[in-house]
Amino acid sequence: MAVSSASDVATTEMLVQAGNPDLAASMKAGKAIYEGKGTCSVCHQLNGAGLPPTFPPLAGADYLLADKQRAVKQTMYGSKEPIKVNGVTYPGGIMTTVDLTNEEVRDVVNYILNSWGNEGGSVTTKDVQAARKK
């Protein structure tokens, strides 16, 4: 399920052609956060496959795609409870967090929701702000 650089470029071009350059820009920024400041790729890997049985996949993850708001909250606050992803239970309390701005959270979640074959839509800065208030 790994996504090559060519696939990333194709996805970005597709979004721009589909009239969604904002999502394309968000995903580009999100990829940089995922692979850098956010340190997401350390556990979930560059290809989104995770490191079973400790770190769940993000690629094709039923758990992730079922609830975008939960994805936003877990990006901000981590995960403390065990979760089941694609039929496999992963331990809780392991996902750490990095201090990200609302825009950075939006971008990394948009990247995750739309990479590795995921077609999870998008979140906005307002979605992130609402999640912070809860």
ChimeraX commands (.cxc) that place a marker at each C-alpha (Angstrom):
marker #1 position 0.00,0.00,0.00 radius 0.5
marker #1 position 2.99,2.30,-0.07 radius 0.5
marker #1 position 2.52,5.53,-1.91 radius 0.5
marker #1 position 5.35,6.66,-4.09 radius 0.5
marker #1 position 6.31,10.25,-4.73 radius 0.5
marker #1 position 4.73,9.87,-8.17 radius 0.5
marker #1 position 1.44,8.89,-6.51 radius 0.5
marker #1 position 1.63,11.91,-4.21 radius 0.5
marker #1 position 2.14,14.17,-7.22 radius 0.5
marker #1 position -0.73,12.48,-9.09 radius 0.5
marker #1 position -3.06,12.91,-6.10 radius 0.5
marker #1 position -2.15,16.58,-5.77 radius 0.5
marker #1 position -2.65,17.17,-9.50 radius 0.5
marker #1 position -6.01,15.35,-9.37 radius 0.5
marker #1 position -7.21,17.54,-6.51 radius 0.5
marker #1 position -6.14,20.71,-8.28 radius 0.5
marker #1 position -7.91,19.60,-11.48 radius 0.5
marker #1 position -11.00,18.67,-9.48 radius 0.5
marker #1 position -11.17,22.23,-8.22 radius 0.5
marker #1 position -9.83,21.54,-4.73 radius 0.5
marker #1 position -6.42,23.24,-4.61 radius 0.5
marker #1 position -6.94,24.04,-0.91 radius 0.5
marker #1 position -7.06,20.35,-0.01 radius 0.5
marker #1 position -4.03,19.69,-2.21 radius 0.5
marker #1 position -2.08,22.40,-0.38 radius 0.5
marker #1 position -3.28,21.12,2.99 radius 0.5
marker #1 position -2.16,17.58,2.13 radius 0.5
marker #1 position 1.25,18.79,1.00 radius 0.5
marker #1 position 1.74,20.63,4.29 radius 0.5
marker #1 position 0.33,17.63,6.17 radius 0.5
marker #1 position 2.81,15.26,4.57 radius 0.5
marker #1 position 5.69,17.43,5.80 radius 0.5
marker #1 position 4.24,17.37,9.33 radius 0.5
marker #1 position 3.57,13.61,9.21 radius 0.5
marker #1 position 7.13,12.90,8.14 radius 0.5
marker #1 position 8.78,15.62,10.26 radius 0.5
marker #1 position 7.56,17.71,13.17 radius 0.5
marker #1 position 4.60,15.47,13.94 radius 0.5
marker #1 position 6.80,12.35,14.09 radius 0.5
marker #1 position 3.77,10.29,12.98 radius 0.5
marker #1 position 5.81,8.30,10.49 radius 0.5
marker #1 position 8.06,6.90,13.22 radius 0.5
marker #1 position 5.27,4.60,14.45 radius 0.5
marker #1 position 2.79,4.58,11.58 radius 0.5
marker #1 position 5.56,4.40,8.94 radius 0.5
marker #1 position 6.00,6.43,5.77 radius 0.5
marker #1 position 3.64,4.06,3.95 radius 0.5
marker #1 position 0.93,4.23,6.63 radius 0.5
marker #1 position 1.20,0.48,7.34 radius 0.5
marker #1 position 2.00,0.90,11.04 radius 0.5
marker #1 position 3.99,-1.62,13.07 radius 0.5
marker #1 position 1.61,-4.38,14.18 radius 0.5
marker #1 position 0.93,-5.46,16.86 radius 0.5
marker #1 position 1.92,-2.22,18.60 radius 0.5
marker #1 position 1.19,0.63,16.19 radius 0.5
marker #1 position -1.92,0.45,13.97 radius 0.5
marker #1 position -1.99,1.15,10.28 radius 0.5
marker #1 position -3.48,4.35,8.93 radius 0.5
marker #1 position -3.63,3.00,5.38 radius 0.5
marker #1 position -7.06,1.49,4.81 radius 0.5
marker #1 position -7.85,1.73,8.52 radius 0.5
marker #1 position -11.57,1.23,9.17 radius 0.5
marker #1 position -11.18,2.84,12.62 radius 0.5
marker #1 position -9.63,6.01,11.21 radius 0.5
marker #1 position -12.06,6.43,8.35 radius 0.5
marker #1 position -15.15,5.79,10.51 radius 0.5
marker #1 position -14.87,9.04,12.48 radius 0.5
marker #1 position -12.98,12.11,11.23 radius 0.5
marker #1 position -13.63,14.05,14.45 radius 0.5
marker #1 position -12.07,11.23,16.48 radius 0.5
marker #1 position -9.06,11.34,14.14 radius 0.5
marker #1 position -8.69,15.04,14.86 radius 0.5
marker #1 position -8.92,14.50,18.63 radius 0.5
marker #1 position -6.43,11.65,18.60 radius 0.5
marker #1 position -4.00,13.73,16.55 radius 0.5
marker #1 position -4.21,16.46,19.20 radius 0.5
marker #1 position -4.43,14.38,22.39 radius 0.5
marker #1 position -3.15,10.90,21.53 radius 0.5
marker #1 position -4.91,7.66,22.30 radius 0.5
marker #1 position -5.18,6.19,25.77 radius 0.5
marker #1 position -7.64,3.34,25.19 radius 0.5
marker #1 position -7.10,0.12,23.25 radius 0.5
marker #1 position -8.53,0.35,19.74 radius 0.5
marker #1 position -9.52,-2.18,17.10 radius 0.5
marker #1 position -8.32,-1.48,13.57 radius 0.5
marker #1 position -9.28,-3.82,10.74 radius 0.5
marker #1 position -10.08,-6.55,13.27 radius 0.5
marker #1 position -6.80,-6.26,15.23 radius 0.5
marker #1 position -6.72,-4.83,18.76 radius 0.5
marker #1 position -3.91,-2.37,19.54 radius 0.5
marker #1 position -2.90,-1.34,23.09 radius 0.5
marker #1 position -3.84,2.09,24.36 radius 0.5
marker #1 position -1.72,4.74,26.00 radius 0.5
marker #1 position 1.09,4.57,23.48 radius 0.5
marker #1 position 0.23,7.38,21.04 radius 0.5
marker #1 position 2.09,10.47,22.09 radius 0.5
marker #1 position 1.29,13.96,20.93 radius 0.5
marker #1 position 3.23,16.87,19.53 radius 0.5
marker #1 position 2.12,20.46,20.05 radius 0.5
marker #1 position 0.53,21.34,16.73 radius 0.5
marker #1 position -1.42,24.43,15.71 radius 0.5
marker #1 position -5.02,24.07,14.52 radius 0.5
marker #1 position -3.83,24.45,10.94 radius 0.5
marker #1 position -1.12,21.80,11.39 radius 0.5
marker #1 position -3.64,19.36,12.87 radius 0.5
marker #1 position -5.98,20.03,9.93 radius 0.5
marker #1 position -3.20,19.47,7.42 radius 0.5
marker #1 position -1.84,16.23,8.89 radius 0.5
marker #1 position -5.33,14.77,9.28 radius 0.5
marker #1 position -6.17,15.72,5.69 radius 0.5
marker #1 position -2.96,14.04,4.54 radius 0.5
marker #1 position -3.78,10.85,6.45 radius 0.5
marker #1 position -7.42,10.78,5.34 radius 0.5
marker #1 position -6.39,11.00,1.68 radius 0.5
marker #1 position -3.17,8.96,1.42 radius 0.5
marker #1 position -2.33,5.29,0.85 radius 0.5
marker #1 position -5.63,4.67,-0.93 radius 0.5
marker #1 position -7.73,6.29,1.81 radius 0.5
marker #1 position -10.64,8.36,0.54 radius 0.5
marker #1 position -11.63,9.93,3.82 radius 0.5
marker #1 position -12.64,13.44,2.82 radius 0.5
marker #1 position -11.28,16.40,4.68 radius 0.5
marker #1 position -11.43,18.42,7.86 radius 0.5
marker #1 position -11.36,22.18,8.29 radius 0.5
marker #1 position -9.72,24.48,10.79 radius 0.5
marker #1 position -13.21,24.98,12.27 radius 0.5
marker #1 position -13.48,21.21,12.83 radius 0.5
marker #1 position -10.19,21.28,14.72 radius 0.5
marker #1 position -11.22,24.31,16.78 radius 0.5
marker #1 position -14.47,22.56,17.72 radius 0.5
marker #1 position -12.58,19.45,18.81 radius 0.5
marker #1 position -10.27,21.53,21.04 radius 0.5
marker #1 position -13.27,23.03,22.83 radius 0.5
marker #1 position -14.65,19.62,23.82 radius 0.5
marker link #1:1,2 radius 0.2
marker link #1:2,3 radius 0.2
marker link #1:3,4 radius 0.2
marker link #1:4,5 radius 0.2
marker link #1:5,6 radius 0.2
marker link #1:6,7 radius 0.2
marker link #1:7,8 radius 0.2
marker link #1:8,9 radius 0.2
marker link #1:9,10 radius 0.2
marker link #1:10,11 radius 0.2
marker link #1:11,12 radius 0.2
marker link #1:12,13 radius 0.2
marker link #1:13,14 radius 0.2
marker link #1:14,15 radius 0.2
marker link #1:15,16 radius 0.2
marker link #1:16,17 radius 0.2
marker link #1:17,18 radius 0.2
marker link #1:18,19 radius 0.2
marker link #1:19,20 radius 0.2
marker link #1:20,21 radius 0.2
marker link #1:21,22 radius 0.2
marker link #1:22,23 radius 0.2
marker link #1:23,24 radius 0.2
marker link #1:24,25 radius 0.2
marker link #1:25,26 radius 0.2
marker link #1:26,27 radius 0.2
marker link #1:27,28 radius 0.2
marker link #1:28,29 radius 0.2
marker link #1:29,30 radius 0.2
marker link #1:30,31 radius 0.2
marker link #1:31,32 radius 0.2
marker link #1:32,33 radius 0.2
marker link #1:33,34 radius 0.2
marker link #1:34,35 radius 0.2
marker link #1:35,36 radius 0.2
marker link #1:36,37 radius 0.2
marker link #1:37,38 radius 0.2
marker link #1:38,39 radius 0.2
marker link #1:39,40 radius 0.2
marker link #1:40,41 radius 0.2
marker link #1:41,42 radius 0.2
marker link #1:42,43 radius 0.2
marker link #1:43,44 radius 0.2
marker link #1:44,45 radius 0.2
marker link #1:45,46 radius 0.2
marker link #1:46,47 radius 0.2
marker link #1:47,48 radius 0.2
marker link #1:48,49 radius 0.2
marker link #1:49,50 radius 0.2
marker link #1:50,51 radius 0.2
marker link #1:51,52 radius 0.2
marker link #1:52,53 radius 0.2
marker link #1:53,54 radius 0.2
marker link #1:54,55 radius 0.2
marker link #1:55,56 radius 0.2
marker link #1:56,57 radius 0.2
marker link #1:57,58 radius 0.2
marker link #1:58,59 radius 0.2
marker link #1:59,60 radius 0.2
marker link #1:60,61 radius 0.2
marker link #1:61,62 radius 0.2
marker link #1:62,63 radius 0.2
marker link #1:63,64 radius 0.2
marker link #1:64,65 radius 0.2
marker link #1:65,66 radius 0.2
marker link #1:66,67 radius 0.2
marker link #1:67,68 radius 0.2
marker link #1:68,69 radius 0.2
marker link #1:69,70 radius 0.2
marker link #1:70,71 radius 0.2
marker link #1:71,72 radius 0.2
marker link #1:72,73 radius 0.2
marker link #1:73,74 radius 0.2
marker link #1:74,75 radius 0.2
marker link #1:75,76 radius 0.2
marker link #1:76,77 radius 0.2
marker link #1:77,78 radius 0.2
marker link #1:78,79 radius 0.2
marker link #1:79,80 radius 0.2
marker link #1:80,81 radius 0.2
marker link #1:81,82 radius 0.2
marker link #1:82,83 radius 0.2
marker link #1:83,84 radius 0.2
marker link #1:84,85 radius 0.2
marker link #1:85,86 radius 0.2
marker link #1:86,87 radius 0.2
marker link #1:87,88 radius 0.2
marker link #1:88,89 radius 0.2
marker link #1:89,90 radius 0.2
marker link #1:90,91 radius 0.2
marker link #1:91,92 radius 0.2
marker link #1:92,93 radius 0.2
marker link #1:93,94 radius 0.2
marker link #1:94,95 radius 0.2
marker link #1:95,96 radius 0.2
marker link #1:96,97 radius 0.2
marker link #1:97,98 radius 0.2
marker link #1:98,99 radius 0.2
marker link #1:99,100 radius 0.2
marker link #1:100,101 radius 0.2
marker link #1:101,102 radius 0.2
marker link #1:102,103 radius 0.2
marker link #1:103,104 radius 0.2
marker link #1:104,105 radius 0.2
marker link #1:105,106 radius 0.2
marker link #1:106,107 radius 0.2
marker link #1:107,108 radius 0.2
marker link #1:108,109 radius 0.2
marker link #1:109,110 radius 0.2
marker link #1:110,111 radius 0.2
marker link #1:111,112 radius 0.2
marker link #1:112,113 radius 0.2
marker link #1:113,114 radius 0.2
marker link #1:114,115 radius 0.2
marker link #1:115,116 radius 0.2
marker link #1:116,117 radius 0.2
marker link #1:117,118 radius 0.2
marker link #1:118,119 radius 0.2
marker link #1:119,120 radius 0.2
marker link #1:120,121 radius 0.2
marker link #1:121,122 radius 0.2
marker link #1:122,123 radius 0.2
marker link #1:123,124 radius 0.2
marker link #1:124,125 radius 0.2
marker link #1:125,126 radius 0.2
marker link #1:126,127 radius 0.2
marker link #1:127,128 radius 0.2
marker link #1:128,129 radius 0.2
marker link #1:129,130 radius 0.2
marker link #1:130,131 radius 0.2
marker link #1:131,132 radius 0.2
marker link #1:132,133 radius 0.2
marker link #1:133,134 radius 0.2
view
